[in-house]
Amino acid sequence: MTTPLLQVEHLRVQPPGAERPILEDVSTVIRAGERVALVGPSGAGKTTLLRALNGSVRALSGRILFNGIQLDDRSSRILRQVRRGMAVIPQKHDLVENLKVYHNVMAGALGRWSNAHALRFLFWQTASELDEARHALDRVEMANKLHDSAGKLSGGQQQRVAIARALVQKPLLILADEPVASLDPRMARQVLELLCKLAEDDGVALLCTLHQPELAREYFPRTLEMRDGKLTTDSAGQAPVAPTRSAGEAPAWTPGNA
């Protein structure tokens, strides 16, 4: 059996001063190219888990390995390396509305650009850069909006731009946080169908949080359910099992220890 793309072991997240953890003993694995829905009510910890996976939230204990690299928030170099392989589609899209659509799409390339390159692109774009943005937008049926202002787009269009931005990053894993929460049912299904198809076409793993179990069952081969900060079941109705550590592997890391 191949090594998982993402491996999470006994993850615990508890902000300083909080009476109880947001995440408690979370363990799971995701393999390359796998499409997984993470469902649960508001406040269950779904967004916190996604933020912990890309290093935006500090874990109290546990271990995260991504593509063989152990995420350790004491190392900015390792954190940057991990984040280059994970594309995040946030719930609120995080587009810069006073910039053009192509600016927002090519923000997905910032992880491989120098600061000087990014600054130059802001004021002057090469034909190849615009072609890359146009190609990504074409895949989400938005190529005709290349030169539009992002602030003039509808909510569904902004979501498609956020997906195009993720594609430009060329990730191994896409983390999509409630990507259809603000969309009507018809548009929600269109966006989920598009997102899953693009991930499948590119062989990219997809972890998507959803409130709607029916959409999870319809579009995702595997579903994980989260309640009260814990993963309770997978799509087979079984309790998630912590990955088995091979002999000689390092123990779980604790950020507070040197």
N, C-alpha and C positions, 0 to 999 in steps of 0.2 A: 504494500500500500504506500502511495506517495506521501511525502511530508505535507501537512496542511499548509495552505498559504497563510492563514491566520490561526493562531493558537492562543487561547485565553485560559489561564489557570487561576482559580480561586481569587478573582479580582474583587477588591474591596475599595470603595470610594466613600469617604466620610469627611466633609469639610470641617475645618477647625471650629470647635465650639458647638458643632451639631450634636444633638442627643442620640441620633441613630444614623447608620450609614445610608447613603442613597443606593449604593450597590453592595451586595453582600454575597460573597462566595460564588461569583459568576464564573462559570467554566463552559467553554464551547470550542469548536473548531469549524473553520470554513475552508473549503478546498478551492483550488484554482478553477475559475469558471463557474462556480456554484452560485445559484441565485436563491437568496434566503430572505424571507420576510420576518421582521421582528414586530410582534403585535402585543398590545396591552393597553390599559386605560391611561389617561393622562396622569402623570406623576408616578408611573411605574418604574421610571429610570431609563427609558429607551434612549432619549437624547443624551443623557449622561454617559451611557455606555458607548455611544458613537464618539463622543468627545474624548472619552478615555482612550479609545482605540487609536486615535490620531494624536494623542499627547496633549490635547487642549485642557484636559482635566487631570489633576494629579491623583494617582492612586495611593491609598494608604498601604496596601500590600497586594501581593499577587504577581502574576507574570503575564506579559504579552509578547508573543513572537510573531513578527510579520516577515514572510519570505526568508525565514531563517535568521532574522535579526531581532535581538531582544530589545524591546523598547525600554529605554532607561531615560527618564526625564532629567537626569543629571548631565546628560551629554547632548548639547545642542547639535553636534554633527550627526549623531545617530538619529535624533529627532527629525532633522531636515531630510536625511536619507529615507526614513520611513514615510514621511509625508509626501515625498515625491511619488511614491508608489500608491498612495491613497488619494483619490479624488473625493471631495466632500460636496454634496449638493444640499445646502442648508434649506430649512423650511422657508425662510424669508428671501431666498434667492441670492441676497448680498450683491446685487448689481450696483454699479456706480451710475446712477440715473442720468447725470449730466454729461456722461461720455457716450461715444458711439457704441453700437452693438459690437463692432469688431474689436474695440478696446476691451470690452468685457469678456468676449470669447477668448482672446489671446492672453488674458490673465491666467489661463490655464498653463501657459508656457513659462510663467515667472520662475518656477522651480529649476528650470534649466537655463535661464538667462542670467547674465550678470546685471548689476544695478545700472551700469551704463547702457546696456542693451535695452533694458526696460524703459529708461528715461528717454532714449532716442525714439523708441516705438511710440511713446506718448505723443510726440510732436511730428514724427516722420516715419511712415510705414513703407516697407519694401513690397514689391509686387508679390513675392513668394509668401510673405507673412499674411497679406490680405487674401491670397489664394487659400492658405491653410485655414483661415477663419471662415472663408466662403464655403470650403468643403465641409467643415464641421457643421455649419449652419444648414447646408444642403441636406445633411443626414437627418436633421430634425425639422426639415421642411420650412426653413426660415431664411434661405439664401437671399431672398428679395429684401430683407431687413438689414443687410450688412451695414449700410451707412446711416441707418436711423438712429435717433437718440433712444437710449435704453428706457428713459423715463416715459416715453410715449407708447410703450408696449402694454398690452393687456397682461393680466396675471398668468394666463396660460402661455403666452408668448415669452414672458420673462422666464418661466420655468424651462421652456425649451432652450433658451439662451444659456441658462445655467447648466443644462445637460451638455450642450455643445462645448462649453468651457471645460467641463469634466473630460470630454473626449479629447480635447487638445492636450490635456495633461498626459495622455497615454498611460493611464494607471493600470495596476494589476487588480485593484479593488476599488469599487465605488461605494461610498457610504451616503445613502440618500435618506435625509431626515424628513419624514412626513411630506414627500414631494407633491402630494395631491390634496393636502389638508384644506387649502383655500379654493379648490376648484369644484365646479359642479360635477355631478356624477358622470355625465357624458364625457366631459373634458378629462376627468380623473382617469377614466378607462383608456382614453387615447394616450395620455402621458405615460401611464404604466405599461401599456402595450409597446410604446416606442422605446421606453427605457429598458425593458427586458429584452427586446429584440436587438438593440444596439449592444447591450452587454453580451448577449449570446453570439452575435456576429463577430465581436472582437475577442471573444474568449475571456472576458473580464468578469471577475467575481462581483456580485452585487449583494449588499446588505441594506435592506430598505425597511424603515420603521413605518408602521401603519396603525391607524385606529380601527380599520375595518377588516375583521377576520374574513369576510366574504371575498374581498379583493385579494387578500393574501392567498386564499385557496385557489382563486381563479388564475392568478398570474405567477405564482411561485411554487416550484417543486417541493420546497421545504419551508416550514414555518416554525419559529421559536416564539413561545409566549413568555412574557415577563410580567410579574406582579410583585409589588412591594420590594423592588430592587433585586429580585431573584429570577433566574430563568427556571420556569416550572415544568414546561413540556416542550417536546419537539413535535413535528408533524405526524410522527408515528405514535404519539401519545405516551412517549417514554420520558422519564426524567433525564435531562442532560447529564452526561457523565464527564467528569474531568479527564483531560488527556493524560495518558500514562507517560510518565517521564522515564526515559531510558536510563540504564545504569551509567553513572559517570556524568550525567547532565547537572548543570548548576542548579541550586535550589531557587525557589521563588525569591524575587528581589523585593526589598523593602526600601522605598526611596529615602526614608529617614536615616538609613545606615550607610556608612561610607564604604 
